[in-house]
Structures are given as C-alpha cells and as structure tokens.
Amino acid sequence: MKILIVSSEVAPFAKTGGLADVAGSLPKALLLQGNDVRVVLPRYRNISDFRTIGDFPVQVGDRKTTCIVRTSSIEAKSEDGVKHVPVYFLDNYHYFDREGYYGYPDEAERFSFFNLAVLSMCEHLNFIPDVAHCNDWQSGFLPLLIRERAARNLVWKDVAICYTIHNLRYQGSFPREVLHLLGVPERYFHPEGVEFYGQVNFMKAGIVYADVLNTVSETYSREIQTPEFGEGLDGILRKRARDLFGIVNGINYHEFDPSTDPRIYKTYDSASVDRKKENKYALQRELGLPISERPLIGMVSRLVDQKGLDILLESIHRILSMDVQFALLGTGDPHYEQSFASVKERYPDKMAAIIGFSGVLAQKIYAGSDMFLMPSRYEPCGLGQLIAMRYGSVPIVRRTGGLQDTVLDYDTDSGSGSGFVFWDYSADELVGAVSRAVNTYNNKAAWQSFVTNVMQRDFSWNRSAALYTELYMEALARKGRIERPA
C-alpha cells in the first residue's frame, strides 16, 4: 500500500507528547512490512536538517501564499539492514517560523494552511496515497478536503481515509469563518457536519468524514462513547461506533532497549536484571537522594489534571510516610510545579522533583526506578507504562483507557500480572495500590521474578502495525478498492 501519515508532530523532529512517538514509530514498522510509507508535518523553526525539493502556491481564504517542501527521512532498522521512511516538511515562514509548535492566536489559519498544503504536496510530488492516515485535530479537515478535491480531481476519489484520535480533549474549535480559510462550502456547517456549538470543530470534521476511525487503545474507544469521556462528541462517536476501532500503541524497541541504551547508567536485560540496581544507585546519587535499597517510585509526566496529580498530591504525604523514595520529572501547570517543589523541600531525603523535561533523565528514571506511577484520570493509551515495563520498572496505574489494556494487576497467589492496578479515582485507592507494590517489593525473591516477567512482555510496534494494516484494508474495502479481509 501507498500510505501517507499526516501529523502535526513526528519524532525525532518535533515532539510534545505521544502523538510524535506514534507518528515517528508506526511508519517504520509499516515500511518493514513492505509498504510505501511517507510522513508529512509542518517545518517548525527547530527543524534544520533537510533538503528543499520544491514549492507551490496555496490559497488560504483570500490570501495566496507559498508552501516550500523540504525533506528528510527516518531510519527503520531491521535484521536485513537499514531502510528509510521519507519525511516531508511543509514550510511557510509566516505560519511556522516561530518558537514552539502550538498556542498562537492564528492557530486555525496555520493548520488550515497545513491541511490544504498536504493535498497540493501530493499532487506536486505525484504521490496520491492509497490510504491517508490523519492524526488529531490539526489534520482533522483533511478527510473533508479530500472528498471535496475528489469532485474536481478524480485521482482522489479512491483514497481511503483513516483518522486517529489520540486525545479527544483537544479538538480545535474555532469561529465559523474558518470555513472560508479552508475553502469549504457553508453547506457543511450543521450539527451532522462540522458545526459544534456554533463553532467549526476540526476533530469533529475528521470523525464525520473519515472512512474509519481509531483510538490508541481499545478501552478508550469505548470510553469516548460515554458522556463522561466523550468531551461533547460522544453522540457522533456512538453514531459511528461500527467504524471506530481501538489499537494500542507500541514503542520503538530499538530506541527503548535497556541492553543498548546509551542514555542510562548501566545496560542490562531480563537475564541480568540484577544490574538494574546500579542504575538505581546512580540515579539516587544524581538526584541527591540517599543511596538506599528502599523502593524508588518514578514518574515522568506532563503536570496537568489528566495525569491524576490532584489525587497524588492528596495522598503524597501518606505515600512518603512509607519506606519509599519518589522521583518526579515533568513540567506543566504552575500549580502542580509549585506544589511538588514544596513537597521536595519538606521531604528532601525522600522526594526529588525536577521541574522541566530531559529525555536523557527520563530514561535514567525508567532504568533506575523500581516502580512507575501513572494515576491518570483518563489515558487514551499512555507510553510511559510501556517504556517502564521494558526497563523493569513495575507500573502502578489506574484502570482506565490504555492503562487498562496494557497493565494486568499482580496476583499474589500465582505471581502473574504486570503491575498494580486500582479502580476508583481516589487518593485512598492510589495509596492502597502503592502499599501493595511496596509489600511485594519487600519479598525479594518474588519481586525479582516479577520484574523479569514484566520485562519480557512484548509491546513492540510489530503487533500494532499489523493491526493498522488491517484497519487500512478495512478502509480500502469500504471504498470498494479490495475485498473485505476475513
């Protein structure tokens, strides 16, 4: 298949969260399966390693502007050697030559340009995909634009469209005038179309006009069809329930490999898990914590409400009253940044709070911690628990979204499971899960065996990419391109 993956961020070029990891890893797995895969994103200011291959005009409302196409690639490593996924950057100095990626007053116009430029780029490069895979609100209008373009240019008529919802909370709602920027007729502005409480909603456009939809875990695909998690779009999602699927994300096993990772203090694997403790001692030393055998709980997270930080702050004193240490790395809401900094001041021998983000330090926390905390209010998929398991840091999670699909609660009698799971969103439940983890840790023989089993679980992209291939085939079948697969 010819597959175009459209995303506002792609690792390693531009990243703020899990979307970039998916958009940077999935194409590699799809390429190694024999597909012709290409990736497109905006060319932000921080992206400098590329070559220029062309340009063309783009009409954005009443303004005609130029899009410059630049290119690079992502390495896809396999036993057969290295292959390369082509990556296209759509450049326009007016829209994207800025600090950061999001949060500007003209956000609607910037990503209207991006959606329009993707179509023109494909025609300019003579690459019309079999499947266009759009991600989150920033590419939400592309399914509708493809339908509109197909009426004038038949090469788009058979393009199948997959739309992935990574986080339903961020939808891209803007005033009605956005339709003019996109050149979209007013007839689409109604409750069954792109209208959402009097505004134009990019994500709703993707949900309504794509051929198939998916979320990044099976549980989240069900949760968002309820008023509690549906963010006002649960009605239209229930209407499209037969077209909505859930595929759990994977992680890049070449990048996240404790046996070869140059970012950690000491390499190890599931057969040499005893060497993991050397990472723990080195992390304690770097963070200014006393060198100790007591369990070290790690957390690498955006500091926002979604991540369960309110119940963590409510319970942090009870957790630190146990014989544990806690290492937190993250940035976000100033309230949480200040609150965790205060906890650190009160418990200097038990708490390390690093406000900011460092990819290297994150890997050191995965490798050096005994447990990894994710008490999320909701979690579409989550990558932290997958990386933590790969590095032998046992997850402590709330049973929601992708955390429910990937972490199995530890069974004391059989020793089965892959983490410690709590159900209710409350401080008491969180403390109970941490307590169970600490008690299990104190049984050294059981803990060593448990960590070894956790590290051997497979969350590589191979399985997830195979499921995406099935999803693409379903989309092509709905376009009448192929027979529906069994």
VENHUHU-V373184 format. One record per residue. RES is the residue in one letter. SS is DSSP state (a for helix, b for strand, c for the rest). Layout:
res=(RES:RES)
ss=(SS:SS)
//
This chain:
res=(M:K:I:L:I:V:S:S:E:V:A:P:F:A:K:T:G:G:L:A:D:V:A:G:S:L:P:K:A:L:L:L:Q:G:N:D:V:R:V:V:L:P:R:Y:R:N:I:S:D:F:R:T:I:G:D:F:P:V:Q:V:G:D:R:K:T:T:C:I:V:R:T:S:S:I:E:A:K:S:E:D:G:V:K:H:V:P:V:Y:F:L:D:N:Y:H:Y:F:D:R:E:G:Y:Y:G:Y:P:D:E:A:E:R:F:S:F:F:N:L:A:V:L:S:M:C:E:H:L:N:F:I:P:D:V:A:H:C:N:D:W:Q:S:G:F:L:P:L:L:I:R:E:R:A:A:R:N:L:V:W:K:D:V:A:I:C:Y:T:I:H:N:L:R:Y:Q:G:S:F:P:R:E:V:L:H:L:L:G:V:P:E:R:Y:F:H:P:E:G:V:E:F:Y:G:Q:V:N:F:M:K:A:G:I:V:Y:A:D:V:L:N:T:V:S:E:T:Y:S:R:E:I:Q:T:P:E:F:G:E:G:L:D:G:I:L:R:K:R:A:R:D:L:F:G:I:V:N:G:I:N:Y:H:E:F:D:P:S:T:D:P:R:I:Y:K:T:Y:D:S:A:S:V:D:R:K:K:E:N:K:Y:A:L:Q:R:E:L:G:L:P:I:S:E:R:P:L:I:G:M:V:S:R:L:V:D:Q:K:G:L:D:I:L:L:E:S:I:H:R:I:L:S:M:D:V:Q:F:A:L:L:G:T:G:D:P:H:Y:E:Q:S:F:A:S:V:K:E:R:Y:P:D:K:M:A:A:I:I:G:F:S:G:V:L:A:Q:K:I:Y:A:G:S:D:M:F:L:M:P:S:R:Y:E:P:C:G:L:G:Q:L:I:A:M:R:Y:G:S:V:P:I:V:R:R:T:G:G:L:Q:D:T:V:L:D:Y:D:T:D:S:G:S:G:S:G:F:V:F:W:D:Y:S:A:D:E:L:V:G:A:V:S:R:A:V:N:T:Y:N:N:K:A:A:W:Q:S:F:V:T:N:V:M:Q:R:D:F:S:W:N:R:S:A:A:L:Y:T:E:L:Y:M:E:A:L:A:R:K:G:R:I:E:R:P:A)
ss=(c:b:b:b:b:b:c:c:c:c:c:c:c:c:c:c:c:a:a:a:a:a:a:a:a:a:a:a:a:a:a:a:c:c:c:b:b:b:b:b:b:b:c:c:c:c:c:c:c:c:b:b:b:b:b:b:b:b:b:b:c:c:b:b:b:b:b:b:b:b:b:b:b:b:b:b:b:b:c:c:b:b:b:b:b:b:b:b:b:b:b:c:a:a:a:a:c:c:c:c:c:c:c:c:c:c:a:a:a:a:a:a:a:a:a:a:a:a:a:a:a:a:a:a:a:c:c:c:c:c:b:b:b:b:b:c:a:a:a:c:c:a:a:a:a:a:a:a:a:a:c:c:c:a:a:a:c:c:c:b:b:b:b:b:b:c:c:c:c:c:c:c:b:b:c:c:c:a:a:a:a:a:c:c:c:a:a:a:c:c:c:c:c:c:b:b:c:c:b:b:b:a:a:a:a:a:a:a:a:c:c:b:b:b:b:c:c:a:a:a:a:a:a:c:c:c:c:c:c:c:c:c:c:a:a:a:a:a:a:c:a:a:a:b:b:b:c:c:c:c:b:c:c:c:c:c:c:c:c:c:c:c:c:c:c:c:c:c:c:c:c:c:a:a:a:a:a:a:a:a:a:a:a:a:a:a:a:c:c:c:c:c:c:c:b:b:b:b:b:b:c:c:b:c:a:a:a:c:a:a:a:a:a:a:a:a:a:a:a:a:a:c:c:b:b:b:b:b:b:b:c:b:c:a:a:a:a:a:a:a:a:a:a:a:a:a:c:c:c:c:b:b:b:b:b:c:c:c:a:a:a:a:a:a:a:a:a:a:c:c:b:b:b:b:c:c:c:c:c:c:c:c:c:a:a:a:a:a:a:a:c:c:c:b:b:b:b:b:c:c:a:a:a:a:a:a:c:c:b:c:c:c:c:c:c:c:c:c:b:b:b:b:c:c:c:c:a:a:a:a:a:a:a:a:a:a:a:a:a:a:a:c:c:a:a:a:a:a:a:a:a:a:a:a:a:c:c:c:c:b:a:a:a:a:a:a:a:a:a:a:a:a:a:a:a:a:a:a:c:c:c:c:c:c:c:c)
//
